[in-house]
Amino acid sequence: MIHWKIGTAALLSAALAGGAAAFLAATPLLAQETVKLELWSRQDPSGPLRPGNVVKAAERLNKELEAEGSPKRVEVVVRESPAKGFDDDALQLLRVFGIGEGPDMFIAAHEWICAFQEEGFVLKLDDYIAKYPQHFGTIFPSLWSSAKCPDGTYAIPQDAEARMFFYNKKLLREAGYDDAFIDSMPERTMSGDLTMDELLDIAKQVVEKTEAQYGVLHRPNKGPDYIMAFNSYGNDFVDPETGNLLLEREKLAAAFGWFERGVKEGVIPANNTAMEFDALRREFYTGNAAFWMYGIWDLGSVAFPTYGLPQEEEAFFKDWGWIAGPAAEKGGSPVSLTHPIVYVIAADTEEPELAVRLLGHASAPDLNTDHAVTTTHLGIKPEQLEDPRYAEAWPLARATELLKITKFLPNNAQFGELNGIIYAGIQGVESGRLSAQEAADFVIEEASSSLEDVIVK
């Protein structure tokens, strides 16, 4: 069932201060010509300002149109989807577009945009982005990569995240590492000096010389985080010329080899993929593991409120820290991984210019910061670092540094299925059922037989 709601009605009343006033402002009463723009958004309590900021943006655009002497005024209609996740939402929306009932704009996970582009459902934005630098000119350049298909840009980044290896400095000290070594780890990682194997060596020292049971923990189900380790070993999983999935046997084997070495060294538990998510968090945040491969949002949602880690910046970094994903070899490139949500415009919207301008206003630093600080997401523009609210949310301000090295999941609708196969490979390696090379061969064989147009090298 799909629900239709106009402006801030019901969906956004809890998210927007002064919801009734915002609704009235976004819905012009005296406009000579009202342009209704429909925005598709899944019901997502973790990000109510994704659609909410578009509603607020209508007020700003309408003032701009009035100043220009234009007779047009914009009214935003929010069209809700009850899909549980972005994958289900995208599949539902593809069907809606397929019967000619698509909205003017929609919110999606970035990896789906090329599926819509291939069907001709979405507007190419390169010319519009160049035309409105006041809206789009300062968005972090790295984020635009998540909005591209092989022939151009088809989306506008709405937010970002950062994934990293958190680490427990108290355990590293107990293992014999001094503060100079520990404090140099982030900089050494960013310079390419600290490697993935050195991370395992550090974790091994912790396991051998302290009471901690684990060296490195990672998520116990399919998801983006462990892809960061594959990125370190050169796996991008997409062919830039065609947009097809790309599997490179040697690089896959090298990445699986890191997990294999971790288990053999007693650093990564062989049953990591069988453990409960909350149990893994508890092991790390209560001091029973050296490293935790996850994302910045975990501090605000779990570490601070549940496990009592210090919320003040200086106190936190006294005993805790994080590093990017290290390079595979010295002198190589570190990585982080983000999963942007994006705004997209339909190819057949009757008012593309107004839709672009509307989403431009929705991308304003103050509105994006409203979303960032209330949901622990990273901002999309450097100006947001100057906002006192963003600066006060120091995990966001500090993690924004990682956007300059960030990687993305491929903009290919089949990657979710491929990721499931990769995760099965990790399970096989960590449980000892597969060697690293066998896991690489398994992924290639399974993907080649079940997915379309997979390129193998």
N, C-alpha and C positions, 0 to 999 in steps of 0.2 A: 504493500500500500504506500502510495506517495502522498504526502501532505503539501498543500499549498499555503503559504503564508506571505503576507505583504509586509514589507518594511521590518520592523522589530517585533511584530506580533508574536507573542508566546515564545517562539524559539529564542528570541534575543532579549526578552524583557529582563531576565535575571542577569544577563551579561553586561548590559549597557546602563550606565547611570542615566537617570532621566529618560527612561525608555519611551514614555508617551511623547515627551517633547521631541526626542530624536525622530520618532515616527512622523510627527506632524511636519518637522523640518524636512524630512526626506520625501514627503509626499506633498508636492506643491498644490495649493488650493486655488491659486489664481493664474496658473500658467496657461498661456494660450494653446500650447501643444504639449501634452504629457507623453513622454516616451517611457514605456514600461520595459525594463530590462530584467529578465528572469535569471536568477542565480541558483544553480543546483548545488546543494551542500548536504552531505550526510549529517545525521544527528550525532554530534561529536562533543560530549561534555568536556573533553580535554582541549578543545579549541573553539569555543563559541564565538570568539572575535574574528575568526577567519571570515565567516559571513557578516558578522557584526560590523567589522570595519568597512565593508562595502556599503552597508546601509548608512553608516556615518559619512562615508565619502560622498554620497549623493547630495547631502546638504552643502558640502564644499563645492561640488561641481555646479550645483544649481546657482549658487552665489556667483560663481565665475561666469556662467551663461548669462545671468542677469546683467552683470557688468559689461558683457560683450554686446548686449542688446539683442540677444537671441531669444526667439519666442519659445524655445524648447526648454522643458524641465524634465528631469529624470526621476522616475519612481522605481525603486528596487523591489522585486517580488522574490522572496526566498522560497525555494522549492526544496522541501526536505526529503531525504532518502533515509529509510530506517536501516540501511545496510550496516552490518556489524563491523566491517573493516573496509579499507580503501580498495582492496582487490574486488570484493563483492560489489562495492559501489560502482567501480569502473565497468564491470561486466554488465550491471543493470543499466548503466547510462549508455553504453554502446548499443544495447537493445532499444533504448528509447530513441536515440538518434536514428537507428535503423528503420524505425517506423515514422520518421519525420516529425517527432515530437520533442526534439532536443531543446534545451534552454539557450539563452543568449550567452551565458557564462557558466563555468562550473569550477569547482575546487577538487583537486585530485592529487594523488601521489605522483611524483614526477615520472616514475618509470612507465606510466601508462600513456603518456601524451603521444608517443609515436604510434600506438595502436589506433588512436583517434585520427592522427594525421594520415595514416595509411588509407583510412576509409574516406578521407576528404572532409572530415567533420569539424576541423579546427582551423582557425585563422593564423596565417603566418604573420609574425609580428616584427620582423627586423626593421622595416621601414618606419613603423609607428614608434618603436623604441628609439630610433635615431631622431625622430621628429620631436619627441618630448623628453629631452635630457633633464628637464627640471623634475621629472618624475622618476626616471629610470637610470639616469647617468651615473649615479653613485652606488647603485647596487653592487655588492662585492662581485668582481669579475668572475671569480671561481663558481659562483652560484649559477651563472648563466649556462654553464655546461650542462646542468641538470635540466635545462629547459629546451634543449636542442634535439632535433632530429637531423639526419644526414644533410638535408637541404636547407636548414635554417632554424630559427627560433620560434617556438610555438606556445610558450607559456611564460609567466612572470613569477619568479620565486616569491613565495609568501613567508616562509620561515626556514630555519635550518636547525641542525643539531650538531653536536660534536661527540665522537666516540674516541675513547682513549684507554690506556691502562692506568687505573688507579693503583696506588701502592701505599703500603703501611711503613712509614719511616721508622717507627719504633722497632719493628721486626728487623729492618735492615741494620739498625744500630746494634741490636742484640747479636746479629750475625757477624759483626765486626767491621761494618762499613762506617767510615767517619762522616761527619756532616758535610765536609767539603765534597766528598764523592756523591753523597745523596743529593745535595743541592745542585750539583752540576748535571744531574741526569736529564732534566728537561732540555737544557741547552745542548747537551751532547746529542740527544735524540734529534733535535731540530737540525743540527749540523750534519747528521749522517754518521756520527762517530759511534754512538751506541747502537748495537745491532739486535736483531731478534734473538740470536743465539746467546748474546751476552745477557739479555733479559732472563733467559732460562738459567744461565749460570748464576745470576744473582738470586733467583728464586731457589735454586738448588742449595745455595749456601744457607738460606733462611731455613729450609726444611732440615738440613743437616745440623745446624748449630743453634736452633731455637726449639721451643716446644710447639711451634706452628706445624700443622699437619699438611698444609697445602702450599704449593708455590704459585701456581697460576690457575685461576678459575675463569670459566666463560659461561655464557648462557646455555641452558640445557634443552633448548628447542630451536626450531628453525627461526632464523631472523637475520638481520643485517650484520650484527656486530663482528662475528668471526670472519666475515668477508674482508675486513680490514687486514687480517693476517695474510689472506690470499693476495690482496693488493700489494702488500709489502714485497711479495715475490713476483710481482709483475703481471698478475692476472687482472685484466680489466673486463674480461668476459664479453666484450662487444667489438665488432669490427667497425671502425669509424666511417668507412666508406659506404657500407651497406646497412649498418644498423643491426645486422644479424648477430646472433650469439656466437662467441668465439671461445674455443677451448684449445689451450696450448699444453700439450702433454707434459713437457719438461717443467713448465712453470707450476702446473697443478701438483706434480709429484714433489716439487721443492716445498710448496706450501704444506702439503700433507706431511712432508718430512719433519716440519717444525713441530706439529702436533705429536708425531711419532716419537721424536726425540724427547719431547716434554714428558710423555708417559714413561718411556724407558729410563729417564733420569729421576723418576719419582716426583716430578714437579706438577704435572697435570694428572689428576686422578683418572684412572681407567674407567671409572663409572660416572664421570662428569655429566654425560648426557642422560644418565638415569636419575640424577639428583633433582630435587625440587628447587624451583627458582628461588623461593624465599629462603630455603636452606643454604643455598650458595651465597646469597647476600649476607646472611647471618654469619657464616663462616668467615667472610672477609671483614665485615664491619665490627666483629667482636674479637678480631686479632688472631684468627686461625689460618690466615692465608696472606701471602705477600702481595699478590697482584690480582686485580679483578678487571677483566676486559668488558667494559660496558659504556654507558653514555652519561653526559653531564647532568641530564635530568634526574638521575638517580640520587643526587645529593639532596635536592629540594624535596623529592617525593618520598625518599626512604631513609637516606643516611642521617639527615638532620632530625627529622621528626621521630623516627622509629628507634634509631640506635644512638642518638645523642651525640653525634660527631659535632665538633665546634662549628657554630654558624658564623663566627667572626673570622674574617679572612686570615689574620695573622695567626690566630690560634689553630685554625685548620691546617695551615701549611707548616706549622711546627712539627706535627706528627703524621701528616698525610700529604699526598701529592698525586700528580698525574703526569704522564708522558704521552706523546703521540705514539702511534704504531711505529716502532723503529724500522730502519732500513734492513733489508736482508743481508747486505754486505757493507763494510765500512766505506764511507764515501757515497753511499746510495741515498735514495730519497725517503724520508719518513712519510707516513700517511696518517690521515684521519678519515673518517667516513661520516657522511651526513646523508640525511634522507629528507630533502625538502618537500614540502607541500606547495603546490603551485596554483595560480589562477590561470584559467584558459578561456578563450573566447571562441564561440562557434563561428564556423566559416560563413554560415548563412544568416547571421544576425543582420537585421536591417540597419542598425546604427553602429557599425564597428568603431567609428571615431569616438562616439560617446562612451562606448564600452571601454575602450582603451583609456580614455581620460578618467573615467570612473575608477578603474583599477589602479591607475596612477595615483589618484588621491588616496585610495585605500592603502597604498604602499608608503604613505607619508611616514617619516621617522617617528612622530609622536604616536600615531595609531599602531604602527608595528611594535613599538615598545610596549604599548598597552598589552598587546598579545604576548610579547616575549616574557615580560616580568610576571605575568599571571599564570603562565604555563611552562616556564623554564625552557623556553626555546631561544635560540640565538636570533639576533636581529639580522636584517638584510643589508643595512647601510652603516658605514663608519660613523655617520653623524650620531647614531644612537649611543655610541660610546660616551658622548658628551652629556647625555641625559642623566640627571642625578639618580633617577629611578634605576636606570640600567647599571650605572656605576655602583649603586648600593647592592644590586644583585651581582656581587662580584664573581660568582662562578660563571655567569654568562659573559661578563666583560673579559675575564681571563681566558675562557675557552674560545672566544671569538678569534684569537690568534691562530687557531687551528684551521680556520676557513681558507687560509692562503695555501694550505697543502691538502685540502680535503679531496676525497674521491666520492663517487656516487655509484649507486646501483645502475646497471645498464637501463637505458630507456627502451626496454623491450618487454612486451607483455608476457613473454614466456619465462622471464627470469625467475619468477616465483617458483615455477615448477623445477627449473634448474637448481635453484637454491635448496629445494628439498632433496635433490639428488646429492648435492655437495654435502649437505648435513648428514645424509646417510653414509657418505664416505668418511666423514669425521667420526661418526659412531663406530664404523668398522675399524678404523685405525686405532682409536683410543681403547677399544675393547680387545684389540689384538687379533681380530679376525682378518684384517687386511693390512698389508704393508703399504707404505706411502705410494709406491709405484702401482700396486694393485688398486688402490683407491682412485688414482688418476685414471687408470684404464677403465675402472667401473663407471666413473662419472661420464667419460667419453662414450662408452658403449650404451649406457642407459639414455643419455641425452640424445645421442644420434638416432636411437630407435624410437624415441617417444616424442621428440620435439622437431619442429620444422626448421629447415635452412640453417642448421648448425654448421659452422665452419670449424674444422679440426686441423691443427698444425702440430 
